[in-house]
């Protein structure tokens, strides 16, 4: 390795190189560490891109966040096929007629995989268009290219799997293509099928979870699409699906007669050859016939799933499946009872009876299933009581009673299930008298009490569940006064659950807040609920219609990543301190139509690689919107997606870039990003903070901001980062034709042009610019210097203006006062200005810096102003189109440094200067007339 490093370093030393390591397969952590060290040894000038299909490798080799390529859309797959395809047909017009129709259908079946697109394109050339039209909807397509598939990355990935993982992957035949399943179901079926055995240090479940992670990392398994705010915050339960190509590969080459999937099966189950089958999944059992010996020939089954049937009773022969470890009998809506012989299935550790809505009771022998770890009775709505033998199931870890709305009580022995970590009692609103039993379950991690009504005594119960991580109290069925007092008492108990990661209070607060006398009481209640929840990651406050404000103390939840306000129609503001939580990735504000103020902080979005959370503002429309940390936006599309221009409620918009952002941390061009954040026409106040773009001229600002923002009355631009030389690169800013604009705050610019802004004033702080052009803005001129107070002199450092052009303004203060407030002024031009005839009752000392003075079209001027006597530094004087102007020799004689005098289109003044008497006295100046 050292020799390789030295050789590469010799070749690349001092060179700027992009090195691509494509399709990295090495999984050994030691070898990956050596490779990473070698690449780091090459220096800063060598940029390295590593591609791999294994996320585990990516996480070990990366120095930045790995980028996960998204699947391709159907149009892109079609482009790949179109570029590669060549049909063998007799006539070109036949290919033209069929090509796109077939190609697009093939592209759809690629499911976003470029590999599939290329393989399909190669095979399309081998058959006629009509052949493909006949076979597109079958799996025969996969059988057409065995050599390609076997040499593909799918086969390579499969061949690199450990042998036991290959067996687990091959088990996928039990599920149809596109089927979604919980990973915990798959894990339990693997274990029941004896594909995984425990080791000395790890249980079978722990090993199985590692296998699931590896299949995810290799993209063979994918997370099924789901709502990120759905509240299913169980790390042990993830909805999965198998990648279409992986499923197709397994379907063609890994078929195993020991697995059987039956769909809409008709006839007797035992008549089929099932004697050698070890895993049977039968979906759509409505026409399936059960006889007394139906299970007799299935004595070797390890996994059995039966779904959707109207049978009322299962045969007693079920006891003969003694090897059975996984049993799922779901959606048997007419099933009334289970046979007593069920208790003989001594190896069953997973039983699922969900959706058996007609089931009235469980047999007493249910308590004999002592190996049971996972039990689900979800949706068994007619179940009223449970056998007392339930307490014998001491190995039970997971039990689900959700939707058992007929259940009145749990047996006294329920408290003996001391290993329970997951209890779901949602929608069991008639259930009561169970809190004493719950209180004994000190290993409980997950508790769902949504749609509950009996909260009396729950405060004490929760206080004893110190290990609780997931608590759902949403949608309480509490309508009586005593119910409300029970809910209010829970706030102190919740604050003691220091390990809690997920808390769902959706609609929980409404029965309490409806009777609160003030919003402050409501805010205090929420603060009490979450105080001390230092581990909280997900907080659901959705659909609390009387929620108006949130406590600032939510900002103390340093691990919070999801905050859900969906449907909080009276919520008025989202405080900045909440948005600044560094771990916060998702804020849900859908249907918060009462929102008045939102302070949103941009973060990286961990749910999607290489993306920010800015698109969460797509649903936000409020009066005041502040967006901070805009330097973390990664793509222009993120700004486009929020459609800011359509948010007509916005009156105040604040756009903030972090002034102290590290050099190079800005992901997109700031002026381009500003151009995409087009404000709505309703905007009245615009603020830009920390902007560091090279220009400040977004498309909606140029040529005239007033045409797009007719209601704008205030603009503030401040905290521009000098370390990025932002202002030095902004050469010119123009504010034009804004009739309503009253305030404009700007930290500094090379040239500032303000035109036709009659309401604008320079109070409280005038902008800073080297050159300033002011046209048609009387209040600007009258306000200059007023900020110091009447009779108080202006501050000499208030403005760095060196060149000033004033057009079409009424100089109410007088030019001498204006000059006094601009001590550094070198050049002054006055065009078509009124009130220049000043009787100097109180001459203010003019600045000694003025070197150039120009008068254009000042028709009312008949003589040079008296303050000209004090302009001893003046070197250039221009007078144009001042037809009534005359000189005073006394004033001219004091301009000892005057070098250039330009007299243009002023015939009277020209004649005066050309007279013999005056020409002689002005000989040292030599006026110019063109």
VEXSE-432803 format. One line per 10 residues: number of its first residue (from 1); their letters; for each residue x, y, z of C-alpha. Coordinates in steps of 0.25 Angstrom, whole numbers, always signed. Example, Ala and Ser with C-alpha at 12.3 -4.5 7.8 and 13.67 -1.06 7.14 Angstrom:
<marros>
1 = as = +49,-18,+31  +55,-4,+29
</marros>
This chain:
<marros>
1 = xxxxxxxxxx = +0,+0,+0  +11,+10,+3  +18,+7,-10  +4,+10,-17  +3,+23,-9  +17,+28,-13  +14,+25,-27  +1,+32,-28  +7,+44,-20  +18,+45,-30
11 = xxxxxxxxxx = +8,+45,-42  -1,+55,-36  +7,+64,-27  +4,+78,-29  -7,+75,-40  -22,+79,-39  -29,+66,-41  -42,+60,-40  -41,+45,-36  -53,+36,-38
21 = xxxxxxxxxx = -53,+22,-31  -65,+16,-38  -73,+4,-32  -66,+2,-19  -69,-12,-13  -58,-13,-2  -66,-15,+11  -54,-18,+21  -53,-6,+30  -38,-7,+31
31 = xxxxxxxxxx = -36,-7,+16  -46,+5,+15  -38,+12,+26  -25,+10,+18  -32,+15,+5  -37,+27,+12  -23,+30,+18  -17,+29,+4  -27,+38,-2  -25,+48,+9
41 = xxxxxxxxxx = -10,+47,+7  -12,+53,-8  -14,+67,-3  -25,+78,-4  -23,+79,-20  -29,+65,-22  -44,+64,-21  -49,+50,-20  -63,+44,-24  -66,+30,-19
51 = xxxxxxxxxx = -78,+22,-24  -84,+10,-18  -97,+3,-17  -95,-1,-2  -98,+10,+8  -90,+4,+18  -77,+6,+10  -82,+20,+7  -83,+23,+22  -69,+18,+24
61 = xxxxxxxxxx = -62,+25,+13  -69,+38,+13  -63,+51,+18  -76,+59,+15  -91,+54,+15  -93,+43,+5  -102,+46,-7  -112,+36,-10  -116,+36,-25  -131,+37,-26
71 = xxxxxxxxxx = -138,+27,-36  -140,+32,-50  -154,+37,-55  -161,+29,-66  -157,+40,-76  -142,+39,-73  -143,+23,-74  -150,+25,-88  -138,+34,-92  -128,+24,-89
81 = xxxxxxxxxx = -136,+13,-96  -138,+22,-108  -123,+25,-109  -120,+11,-109  -131,+4,-117  -131,-1,-131  -143,-9,-136  -141,-20,-147  -154,-17,-155  -156,-17,-170
91 = xxxxxxxxxx = -161,-3,-171  -156,+9,-164  -170,+15,-163  -174,+2,-155  -163,+5,-145  -167,+20,-144  -182,+16,-141  -179,+6,-130  -166,+10,-124  -170,+21,-114
101 = xxxxxxxxxx = -183,+13,-110  -175,+1,-106  -163,+9,-101  -170,+17,-91  -178,+4,-86  -164,-2,-84  -159,+10,-77  -170,+9,-67  -166,-5,-64  -152,-1,-61
111 = xxxxxxxxxx = -157,+6,-48  -146,+17,-49  -134,+7,-51  -124,+12,-62  -118,-3,-61  -132,-8,-65  -134,+2,-76  -121,-2,-83  -123,-17,-82  -137,-15,-87
121 = xxxxxxxxxx = -132,-6,-98  -123,-17,-103  -133,-28,-103  -144,-19,-110  -135,-20,-122  -136,-35,-123  -151,-36,-124  -162,-29,-132  -171,-18,-127  -183,-27,-127
131 = xxxxxxxxxx = -176,-38,-119  -173,-28,-108  -187,-23,-108  -191,-37,-104  -181,-39,-93  -179,-26,-86  -189,-30,-75  -183,-43,-72  -170,-47,-64  -165,-53,-77
141 = xxxxxxxxxx = -158,-41,-80  -148,-44,-69  -146,-58,-75  -141,-52,-88  -128,-47,-83  -122,-57,-73  -107,-54,-77  -109,-39,-75  -116,-41,-61  -106,-51,-56
151 = xxxxxxxxxx = -94,-41,-60  -102,-29,-54  -99,-23,-41  -111,-30,-35  -105,-43,-37  -91,-37,-32  -98,-32,-20  -105,-46,-18  -92,-53,-19  -85,-45,-9
161 = xxxxxxxxxx = -95,-47,+2  -92,-57,+13  -99,-70,+11  -109,-68,+22  -113,-54,+16  -115,-61,+3  -125,-70,+9  -132,-59,+15  -133,-51,+2  -138,-63,-5
171 = xxxxxxxxxx = -150,-64,+5  -156,-52,-3  -164,-62,-11  -174,-62,+0  -178,-47,-4  -183,-43,-18  -176,-32,-26  -179,-18,-20  -184,-23,-7  -182,-15,+6
181 = xxxxxxxxxx = -179,-22,+19  -174,-18,+33  -159,-22,+35  -163,-28,+48  -172,-38,+41  -161,-42,+32  -151,-44,+43  -161,-53,+51  -164,-61,+38  -149,-63,+36
191 = xxxxxxxxxx = -147,-67,+51  -159,-76,+50  -153,-83,+37  -140,-85,+45  -132,-77,+35  -126,-69,+46  -120,-75,+59  -115,-67,+71  -101,-66,+74  -93,-65,+87
201 = xxxxxxxxxx = -94,-50,+88  -106,-47,+79  -121,-52,+79  -127,-56,+66  -135,-44,+66  -123,-35,+67  -116,-43,+56  -129,-42,+47  -129,-27,+49  -115,-26,+44
211 = xxxxxxxxxx = -119,-34,+32  -130,-24,+29  -120,-13,+30  -111,-19,+20  -122,-22,+10  -126,-7,+11  -111,-3,+9  -111,-11,-3  -124,-5,-8  -130,-19,-9
221 = xxxxxxxxxx = -140,-14,+2  -146,+0,+1  -155,+8,+11  -169,+8,+6  -174,+22,+4  -181,+28,+16  -185,+41,+23  -172,+45,+31  -182,+51,+42  -191,+39,+43
231 = xxxxxxxxxx = -186,+36,+57  -181,+22,+55  -168,+25,+62  -164,+11,+65  -150,+8,+61  -153,-7,+61  -165,-5,+51  -162,+0,+37  -172,-2,+25  -163,-8,+14
241 = xxxxxxxxxx = -164,-13,+0  -154,-20,-9  -148,-13,-21  -155,-18,-33  -142,-22,-40  -137,-30,-28  -151,-37,-27  -150,-40,-42  -136,-46,-41  -141,-55,-29
251 = xxxxxxxxxx = -153,-59,-36  -145,-64,-48  -133,-71,-41  -136,-73,-26  -150,-80,-27  -151,-90,-15  -162,-100,-14  -162,-99,+1  -169,-85,+0  -183,-84,-6
261 = xxxxxxxxxx = -191,-72,-9  -206,-74,-12  -215,-63,-17  -230,-64,-18  -229,-79,-16  -241,-88,-19  -244,-102,-13  -238,-110,-1  -225,-105,+5  -221,-119,+7
271 = xxxxxxxxxx = -223,-124,-7  -211,-117,-12  -198,-123,-10  -194,-116,+3  -187,-127,+10  -173,-122,+7  -176,-107,+9  -171,-100,+21  -176,-86,+18  -190,-83,+12
281 = xxxxxxxxxx = -196,-70,+10  -210,-70,+5  -217,-57,+1  -231,-56,-3  -237,-68,+4  -252,-65,+2  -253,-78,-7  -243,-86,+1  -250,-98,+8  -246,-103,+22
291 = xxxxxxxxxx = -249,-117,+26  -246,-124,+39  -233,-130,+34  -229,-117,+26  -217,-115,+35  -213,-130,+36  -204,-130,+24  -197,-117,+28  -190,-122,+40  -176,-117,+34
301 = xxxxxxxxxx = -181,-103,+33  -172,-92,+40  -180,-80,+35  -195,-79,+32  -202,-67,+27  -217,-67,+23  -224,-54,+19  -238,-50,+16  -248,-61,+18  -263,-62,+23
311 = xxxxxxxxxx = -261,-75,+31  -267,-76,+45  -258,-87,+51  -245,-93,+48  -243,-108,+49  -237,-114,+62  -226,-120,+53  -218,-107,+55  -211,-114,+67  -204,-123,+57
321 = xxxxxxxxxx = -195,-112,+52  -186,-113,+64  -174,-107,+57  -182,-94,+54  -174,-82,+59  -182,-71,+51  -197,-71,+50  -205,-60,+44  -220,-61,+42  -225,-47,+38
331 = xxxxxxxxxx = -238,-41,+33  -246,-54,+36  -258,-45,+38  -268,-56,+42  -258,-64,+51  -265,-65,+64  -256,-74,+72  -243,-81,+72  -241,-96,+75  -236,-100,+89
341 = xxxxxxxxxx = -226,-108,+81  -219,-95,+78  -211,-96,+91  -204,-108,+86  -196,-99,+76  -185,-99,+87  -174,-93,+77  -182,-81,+72  -175,-68,+76  -183,-59,+67
351 = xxxxxxxxxx = -198,-59,+65  -206,-48,+58  -222,-49,+58  -223,-34,+53  -236,-31,+46  -244,-43,+52  -256,-34,+55  -265,-45,+59  -256,-51,+69  -264,-51,+82
361 = xxxxxxxxxx = -253,-58,+92  -240,-65,+92  -239,-80,+97  -234,-82,+111  -223,-90,+105  -217,-77,+99  -209,-76,+111  -202,-88,+108  -194,-81,+97  -183,-78,+106
371 = xxxxxxxxxx = -173,-76,+95  -181,-64,+90  -173,-51,+88  -182,-44,+78  -198,-44,+79  -207,-35,+71  -222,-34,+73  -224,-21,+65  -238,-19,+60  -244,-30,+68
381 = xxxxxxxxxx = -256,-21,+71  -265,-31,+77  -255,-36,+87  -261,-33,+101  -252,-41,+111  -239,-48,+111  -235,-61,+118  -228,-59,+132  -218,-69,+126  -212,-57,+118
391 = xxxxxxxxxx = -203,-55,+130  -196,-68,+127  -189,-62,+114  -177,-56,+122  -169,-56,+109  -178,-46,+103  -172,-33,+98  -182,-27,+88  -197,-27,+89  -207,-19,+81
401 = xxxxxxxxxx = -221,-17,+85  -224,-5,+76  -238,-4,+71  -243,-14,+81  -254,-4,+85  -263,-15,+91  -252,-19,+101  -257,-15,+115  -245,-19,+124  -232,-27,+124
411 = xxxxxxxxxx = -230,-39,+133  -224,-36,+147  -212,-45,+142  -209,-34,+131  -199,-28,+141  -191,-41,+141  -186,-39,+127  -174,-32,+132  -166,-33,+119  -176,-25,+111
421 = xxxxxxxxxx = -169,-13,+104  -180,-10,+94  -194,-8,+98  -205,-2,+88  -218,+1,+94  -223,+11,+84  -238,+12,+81  -241,+4,+93  -250,+15,+99  -258,+6,+107
431 = xxxxxxxxxx = -247,+0,+114  -245,+3,+129  -239,-2,+142  -225,-6,+136  -216,+5,+141  -211,-3,+153  -207,-14,+143  -200,-4,+134  -193,+2,+146  -185,-11,+148
441 = xxxxxxxxxx = -179,-11,+134  -166,-4,+137  -160,-9,+124  -170,-2,+116  -164,+6,+104  -177,+8,+95  -191,+12,+100  -202,+16,+91  -214,+22,+98  -220,+30,+87
451 = xxxxxxxxxx = -236,+31,+86  -237,+27,+101  -246,+33,+111  -242,+27,+124  -230,+36,+129  -233,+36,+144  -221,+31,+152  -212,+31,+139  -204,+42,+145  -199,+32,+156
461 = xxxxxxxxxx = -197,+21,+146  -189,+29,+136  -180,+33,+147  -175,+19,+149  -172,+16,+134  -158,+22,+135  -154,+15,+122  -165,+20,+113  -160,+25,+100  -173,+26,+92
471 = xxxxxxxxxx = -186,+32,+97  -198,+34,+89  -209,+42,+96  -216,+48,+84  -231,+49,+81  -236,+47,+96  -251,+44,+97  -253,+53,+108  -265,+62,+108  -269,+63,+123
481 = xxxxxxxxxx = -263,+73,+134  -256,+62,+142  -250,+57,+129  -243,+70,+127  -238,+71,+141  -232,+57,+139  -225,+62,+126  -219,+74,+133  -213,+66,+144  -204,+58,+133
491 = xxxxxxxxxx = -195,+70,+131  -187,+67,+143  -185,+53,+140  -181,+55,+126  -170,+64,+130  -164,+52,+138  -162,+43,+126  -148,+47,+123  -146,+36,+113  -158,+40,+104
501 = xxxxxxxxxx = -154,+41,+90  -168,+42,+83  -180,+50,+89  -193,+51,+82  -203,+61,+88  -212,+63,+75  -225,+69,+79  -221,+66,+94  -221,+80,+97  -234,+85,+92
511 = xxxxxxxxxx = -243,+80,+104  -233,+87,+113  -231,+100,+105  -245,+102,+102  -248,+106,+117  -235,+114,+119  -237,+128,+123  -224,+133,+116  -214,+129,+105  -203,+130,+115
521 = xxxxxxxxxx = -209,+119,+123  -209,+110,+111  -195,+114,+107  -191,+110,+122  -198,+97,+121  -190,+93,+109  -177,+97,+115  -181,+89,+128  -184,+77,+119  -170,+77,+112
531 = xxxxxxxxxx = -161,+82,+123  -151,+72,+126  -153,+64,+113  -138,+65,+109  -139,+53,+100  -151,+57,+92  -149,+56,+77  -164,+56,+71  -175,+65,+77  -189,+65,+71
541 = xxxxxxxxxx = -198,+76,+74  -206,+75,+62  -221,+78,+61  -222,+86,+74  -231,+96,+69  -230,+105,+82  -215,+106,+81  -211,+120,+79  -196,+121,+83  -185,+112,+87
551 = xxxxxxxxxx = -175,+114,+99  -161,+119,+96  -157,+107,+105  -159,+98,+93  -145,+103,+89  -139,+95,+100  -142,+82,+94  -129,+80,+87  -132,+67,+81  -145,+70,+75
561 = xxxxxxxxxx = -145,+67,+60  -160,+68,+57  -171,+78,+61  -185,+76,+56  -195,+87,+56  -204,+81,+45  -218,+87,+46  -215,+97,+57  -224,+107,+51  -223,+118,+62
571 = xxxxxxxxxx = -208,+117,+64  -202,+131,+62  -187,+130,+62  -175,+121,+61  -164,+127,+70  -150,+128,+64  -144,+121,+76  -152,+108,+73  -147,+109,+58  -133,+110,+63
581 = xxxxxxxxxx = -133,+97,+70  -121,+91,+62  -127,+77,+62  -140,+81,+56  -142,+75,+42  -157,+76,+40  -168,+86,+44  -182,+83,+39  -190,+96,+37  -201,+91,+28
591 = xxxxxxxxxx = -215,+97,+29  -210,+107,+40  -218,+118,+34  -218,+127,+46  -203,+128,+45  -198,+142,+46  -183,+141,+49  -174,+130,+45  -159,+130,+48  -153,+119,+39
601 = xxxxxxxxxx = -139,+114,+40  -133,+106,+28  -126,+93,+32  -121,+81,+24  -132,+71,+22  -128,+57,+27  -140,+51,+21  -134,+53,+7  -120,+54,+4  -113,+67,-1
611 = xxxxxxxxxx = -126,+75,+2  -131,+86,+11  -144,+87,+18  -148,+100,+11  -159,+93,+4  -167,+92,+17  -171,+106,+15  -179,+102,+3  -192,+102,+11  -189,+114,+20
621 = xxxxxxxxxx = -196,+127,+17  -195,+138,+28  -194,+153,+30  -180,+153,+35  -170,+142,+29  -155,+142,+33  -146,+132,+27  -132,+130,+33  -119,+123,+29  -122,+124,+15
631 = xxxxxxxxxx = -108,+120,+12  -112,+105,+15  -121,+105,+3  -115,+95,-7  -123,+96,-20  -131,+107,-27  -142,+97,-28  -144,+98,-13  -147,+113,-14  -156,+111,-26
641 = xxxxxxxxxx = -164,+100,-19  -169,+109,-8  -176,+119,-18  -173,+131,-10  -180,+140,-20  -193,+133,-18  -194,+136,-3  -203,+148,-3  -204,+149,+12  -190,+153,+14
651 = xxxxxxxxxx = -188,+168,+18  -174,+167,+24  -163,+158,+18  -149,+156,+25  -138,+149,+17  -126,+145,+25  -112,+140,+22  -103,+137,+34  -93,+148,+35  -83,+138,+41
661 = xxxxxxxxxx = -85,+127,+32  -72,+120,+28  -65,+123,+15  -70,+114,+4  -82,+110,+12  -92,+117,+3  -98,+106,-6  -104,+114,-17  -102,+128,-23  -108,+138,-14
671 = xxxxxxxxxx = -113,+147,-25  -119,+136,-32  -126,+131,-20  -131,+144,-17  -137,+145,-31  -145,+132,-28  -150,+137,-15  -160,+146,-22  -168,+154,-12  -183,+155,-14
681 = xxxxxxxxxx = -190,+168,-19  -196,+169,-5  -182,+172,+2  -181,+185,+10  -168,+183,+17  -155,+176,+11  -143,+173,+20  -130,+167,+15  -119,+163,+25  -106,+157,+23
691 = xxxxxxxxxx = -107,+157,+8  -94,+154,+1  -97,+153,-14  -88,+160,-24  -100,+169,-28  -113,+173,-22  -122,+173,-35  -131,+161,-35  -141,+160,-47  -153,+165,-39
701 = xxxxxxxxxx = -145,+177,-35  -140,+181,-49  -143,+190,-56  -154,+195,-46  -157,+189,-33  -170,+197,-32  -176,+190,-43  -176,+177,-36  -177,+182,-22  -187,+194,-22
711 = xxxxxxxxxx = -190,+193,-7  -176,+193,-2  -174,+204,+8  -161,+200,+15  -148,+193,+11  -136,+190,+20  -123,+184,+16  -113,+182,+27  -101,+173,+32  -95,+171,+19
721 = xxxxxxxxxx = -83,+162,+22  -70,+171,+19  -61,+158,+19  -68,+153,+7  -66,+167,+0  -81,+167,-3  -83,+182,-3  -70,+185,-10  -76,+177,-22  -90,+183,-21
731 = xxxxxxxxxx = -87,+195,-31  -101,+201,-32  -115,+200,-25  -127,+207,-31  -140,+210,-25  -150,+215,-35  -164,+220,-35  -169,+214,-22  -180,+224,-18  -182,+217,-4
741 = xxxxxxxxxx = -168,+215,+1  -165,+222,+14  -153,+215,+19  -140,+210,+13  -129,+205,+21  -116,+201,+14  -102,+199,+20  -94,+204,+8  -92,+203,-7  -84,+210,-18
751 = xxxxxxxxxx = -95,+217,-25  -110,+218,-20  -120,+224,-29  -134,+228,-23  -145,+233,-32  -159,+236,-31  -161,+232,-17  -169,+244,-11  -172,+238,+3  -157,+233,+5
761 = xxxxxxxxxx = -149,+240,+16  -135,+238,+22  -140,+236,+36  -135,+230,+45  -122,+227,+38  -118,+232,+24  -112,+221,+15  -97,+221,+12  -93,+222,-3  -81,+228,-10
771 = xxxxxxxxxx = -90,+234,-21  -104,+237,-18  -115,+241,-29  -128,+247,-23  -139,+250,-33  -153,+255,-30  -152,+252,-15  -155,+264,-7  -156,+257,+7  -143,+251,+5
781 = xxxxxxxxxx = -137,+265,+4  -145,+271,+15  -142,+260,+25  -127,+260,+23  -121,+264,+36  -135,+264,+44  -131,+252,+51  -122,+260,+60  -134,+269,+66  -137,+283,+64
791 = xxxxxxxxxx = -126,+293,+66  -116,+282,+67  -104,+280,+57  -103,+267,+49  -92,+257,+51  -81,+259,+42  -79,+244,+40  -93,+241,+37  -91,+239,+22  -79,+236,+14
801 = xxxxxxxxxx = -85,+243,+1  -75,+249,-8  -83,+251,-20  -98,+256,-20  -107,+258,-31  -121,+265,-28  -132,+266,-38  -146,+271,-38  -146,+274,-23  -150,+285,-15
811 = xxxxxxxxxx = -138,+289,-6  -146,+293,+6  -134,+293,+15  -126,+301,+6  -113,+296,-1  -104,+302,+10  -111,+293,+21  -110,+281,+11  -95,+284,+10  -93,+284,+25
821 = xxxxxxxxxx = -99,+270,+26  -89,+265,+16  -76,+269,+21  -68,+259,+11  -76,+264,-1  -66,+266,-13  -76,+268,-25  -90,+274,-25  -100,+274,-36  -113,+281,-36
831 = xxxxxxxxxx = -123,+279,-47  -137,+286,-49  -137,+289,-34  -146,+300,-27  -144,+308,-15  -129,+311,-19  -131,+326,-17  -127,+327,-3  -126,+340,+5  -115,+336,+15
841 = xxxxxxxxxx = -121,+340,+28  -112,+330,+35  -101,+325,+26  -96,+312,+31  -81,+309,+29  -80,+300,+16  -71,+288,+15  -57,+291,+10  -56,+278,+2  -66,+282,-9
851 = xxxxxxxxxx = -58,+283,-22  -68,+282,-33  -82,+289,-34  -92,+288,-45  -105,+296,-47  -114,+290,-59  -127,+296,-63  -129,+304,-50  -138,+315,-57  -141,+323,-44
861 = xxxxxxxxxx = -126,+326,-41  -122,+340,-45  -109,+340,-37  -99,+331,-31  -103,+327,-17  -97,+335,-5  -91,+322,+1  -82,+321,-11  -73,+331,-4  -69,+320,+6
871 = xxxxxxxxxx = -66,+309,-5  -51,+313,-5  -47,+298,-9  -56,+299,-22  -48,+295,-35  -59,+293,-45  -72,+301,-47  -83,+297,-58  -95,+305,-61  -104,+300,-72
881 = xxxxxxxxxx = -118,+305,-76  -119,+315,-65  -124,+326,-74  -126,+337,-64  -113,+335,-57  -103,+346,-54  -89,+346,-47  -84,+355,-36  -70,+359,-38  -69,+359,-23
891 = xxxxxxxxxx = -73,+345,-21  -64,+340,-33  -52,+347,-27  -53,+338,-15  -52,+325,-23  -37,+325,-23  -35,+311,-26  -45,+311,-38  -39,+305,-50  -50,+301,-60
901 = xxxxxxxxxx = -63,+309,-62  -73,+303,-72  -85,+312,-77  -94,+304,-86  -107,+309,-92  -108,+321,-83  -107,+333,-93  -108,+344,-83  -97,+339,-74  -88,+337,-87
911 = xxxxxxxxxx = -90,+351,-91  -87,+356,-77  -74,+348,-77  -70,+352,-91  -71,+367,-88  -58,+374,-88  -58,+378,-74  -61,+364,-68  -53,+356,-78  -41,+363,-73
921 = xxxxxxxxxx = -44,+360,-59  -47,+345,-62  -35,+343,-70  -29,+334,-60  -41,+325,-61  -43,+324,-76  -58,+320,-77  -62,+310,-87  -75,+311,-94  -76,+297,-101
</marros>
